[in-house]
Amino acid sequence: MKLVSYDENGTPRFGALCGDRVIDLAGASELYAADDETIEIIPSRIETFFEEPDVFSESARAVIARFEADHIANDAISKLRSDVKLLPPIGRPPKIICVARNYAEHAKEAGLEISPIPIIFARFANTFVADGGPVIVPSVSTHLDWEGELAIIIGKNTNGRRLKKEEAMDYVFGYSIFNDVTVRDYQFRVTQYTAGKNFRASGPFGPVIVTADEIADPHKLDIRTTLNGEVMQFANTETMIYDIPTILEHISDFIDLEAGDVIPTGTPAGVGFKRKPPIFLKHGDRITVEIPGIGTLSNPVIDEGTA
């Protein structure tokens, strides 16, 4: 499944991407449940969906199958993708836990050592930017940089359990794309990353969540970041230093994972601040991250105060 959140008259709504249409999962489940008692009514918000993802996923699959079998564009429960304004797939996840320095070539270009354990830091949900939404160059800095990444979406609560690597993938619900846009001078003026990683409108996320069953191997995915059409980053997730089971085992050592958590897995080499000369995002640019099988996350860049 490809799941999305979208705007409907100023209110977030939960849907599924099916061909060129976005299905309103709540509305469609209400319609189809009238003659199919196996279908549960799906919540209208994805955050509520993640309270019982196994139950609602089963209903969502049934709704999508029914919609596809109808062979008609039911305007009462779906809209053309081109007519829908997407939002970040999860607007308010329980946590956003980012992994730093997870590709050897990126650590090398930054002049930093490879850590013996995954390096993590927190992001905040109010930094999210939807696909197509503007990334903002802050008035206090011009050192705005890109970091294209694969993001993990957690599907089960650990409830105090410390995961082992061999079971960790059972906790993965799906995958998305994240661009960990960073204000470099704020990041490096101190030894922790919080400020540089949490400026307003600095976290492009989306456009969809692709469920894990549609990704044959998340450790064999290309990541490509382009700036105004020019390739800046290109790598494969097989070159991550720490794979997904290692990341989840490490995080669950000290904090409970919850369904709906978002975990960006680190960026490959090719960021702007280590280029000669350095390249930073500026007003009028477009930054795009593509992962085949998931989609394309593309955002214009604007100066603060021009939105």
N, C-alpha and C positions, 0 to 999 in steps of 0.2 A: 504494500500500500504506500501511496504518497499522500501524506497528511499535511494540511495547511491550516493556518489561522488567517482570517480575512476580515476586512472592515465592512460592516453593514449599518449604514446610518449612524456611524460613530461608535458602534458597539462591536467588540471582537466576536467572531463567530468561528466555529470549528468545521472544517470540511475535508474532503478528499479530492485529489486531482485525478480525474478519469478522462483520458484523452485530452480534448480541448475544453473540458468543462470542469467546474468545481461543484461538487455535490455538497449540499447542506446536510450534514450527517444527522443532525437532530431532526430536521423536518422530514428527511427521507425515512428515517427509522420509525417515526410516528406514522407515516403513510403506510409503510410496508408491514408494520406490526399489526395493523388492523386485520390482516389475513394470514399472518405468520407469527404464532405465539413464541417461536424460538428467538425472535428478534427483541432485544432489550432497547428501550428508548435511550439513545445516545445523548450525552450532555451537549449543550450548545457551546461550551468552553473547553478547550483542550486541558486546562488545569484540572477540571473536574474529571475528565476522561482518565487522567493519570491516577485518580484515586482507586480505580478498579480497571486497570488497563487490559487484563486478560479477558474479563467479561465483555467490555466494550469493544475490544479488538475483534472478537468473534462476531459481534453484531455488525461492526463496520464492514467486515469482509462479506457478510451476507448481504448487506445493503448495496455494496459496490457490485457484487455479482448480479443482484436483481436489476440494478440500474443498467448494467451492460447488456443483460438479457432482453431488456425491453426494446432495445434498438431504436429508441426515440429520445430526443432531447426534451426532457420534462422540465419546462421552465419554472414550474412551481417549486421544485426542489433542487435546481441547479442553475448555474450561470456560466456563460462563456468565460474562460480564463482571462481573456482580454478585457472583460468588463469588471473584473474583480481587482480590488486593491489588497494585495497581500500584506500581512503583518508578520513580525517575527513568529516562527512556528509555535513557540511557547513564550508568551509574554512575561510570565512570572514563574519561572522554574524555581523549585526549592533552593537550588544552589547552582552556581556556575563556577566550576573548578578547572582552571586552565593549567596546561602542562607547558613548561618552558624548556628550551634547549634540548629538544627531543630528536634532532637530526644532527649527526656529527658534522656535516659540512656547514650547517648554520652556526654551530658552536665555534667551529674553526674560523669562519669569516668574522665572527664577533670577537675573536681573540679570547675566548673563554674555555675553561676546562669542561670536559664531559663529567657530569655529576655521577657519583656512584649510586644514587637513587633518583627517582623522578623529582624534578623541581616543580612545585605547584604554587599558584597564586589565585586569588579570588577576583572575579569580576562581579559587577552589579547589573541587575536586569534593566535598570533605567538608562544604561548605555546602549541598549540594543537599537539597531537600525534594520528596517525591513529591506528585502530585495527592492531595488529601485529608489530607496530613500536616500537622502543626502548625508554623506559623512561631512562633518564640520571641522574646518581648520580653526583652532581656537585663537583668539586674539592675543593670547599670552605666549604663543610659540608658533614657529614655522617648521618645526621638526616632526612632522606627522608622517608616519611610516606604515607600511602594510605588512600583514602576516597571514597568508592564506592557510587554512587548516581544515582537517577533517574533525567533525565534532561527534562525540558519542552521546546518545540519549539513553538514559537508564530507564529500565522498565519494571524493576522490582525493588522493594525496600530490603535492605540488609538486616534491619532490626537488631543491631548490636553484633551481628555476625562478622567476623573477619574472614573475608573471602580467600580462597585458595585459587591459584591460577587456573587449575583445571575446571573450575566451576564458574569462573568469572563471566564467560561469554553468555551464560544463561541469564545474566542480569542486564544484558544489552537489549534494548527495545529497537533501536534503529540508529540512523546516522543523518547528519546534516552537514552544512558548510558554515564555517565561521571565518571571519576576517578580523583578527585581533589587532586592529588599528591602534598604534602606539605613539604617544608623544615622547620622543626619545630623550629630550633634555630633562623632562620631569621624571622619566624612568631612571636615569643614571645619576641624577644629582644625589640620590640616597641609595642605600643597599637593598631596599625592598621596592616592589614594582607597583604598589597600589595606585598611586596618583597617575603615573604614566599610562596605566592600562584602563583607566576609568573616566576619561574625559567624556563630556556630553557627546552623544551621537558618534561614538567611536567603535561600536560593536556590530557590524553587519552580520546577520544571522539568517540562514534560510537557503533557498526559498521554501523548501519542503523538508519534512522528515520522511526518509525512506525506511521502511521497516526492515529488520535484519534479515528476514527470509529472502529479500530481493537482492541482497549483496552477497555474492558467492564467497568472497574473501576480502574483508576490510583491510587486510594487510597487503593487498595487491591493487591499490587504487592510485591512479595518477592524480596529482594536484598541479594545477596550472594557474598562476596569477599573472594577469596582464594589466599594464598601465597604458591607457589610450591605445590599446591594441598590440602593444609591444610586450613580449614575454619577459617577465621579471623573475618568476620562480617556476621551476618545473622539476618535479621529483615524484617518487612513488612511495606509498606508505610502507612498503617492505623495507625501506631504509630507516624507519624509525628506530631509535636506540632502544626505547622501551615500548613493547607491544601492548595491546589493549589489556590482556589479562594481567600483565605486570603493573600497569597503571592502576587498574581497579583494585588489585590486591593491596597495593601500597596505600591508596586513599582509604580503603576500608579498615586499615590498621588503626586509624585514629578518628574517623568520622563515619556516621551511617550514611550510606547511599540511599537515595529516595527516588521513587519513580518520577520521572520528569526532570531529574538533574541533567545538566548539560556540561559535557567535559570536552572542550577543545584539546586536541592531542599534540599541539606544537607545530611549528612552521619550518619548512625546509630553507635551504640557502637561497639568497637572492633578494634580501631585504634592501631597503634604500640607503640606510645610514652608513653602510660599509662599502658602498660603491665609490668609485673614484672618477669624478667628484661625487659626493653624496647626492641622492635624489630624494626629495620629499614631496608628499602630496600637496597640491596647490589648487586654488580655485579654478574650475573649468576642467579638471581631470576627471577621468572615469577609471575606477579600479574594479577589476573583475576576477573572481575566483571560480574555477570550474573543476568539478570532480565528475567524470563520466559515471553514469548510473545514479547519480544524485541530482545533478543539475548545474546551473550557473547562477552565481550570486554577483550582481553587478550594481555599482553605486556611483553616482556623481559625487564630486567633491566641491564644496562651496565654503567661502569664508564665513566666519561667525558674523551674524548681523545681517546677512543677505538672504536668509531663508524666507 
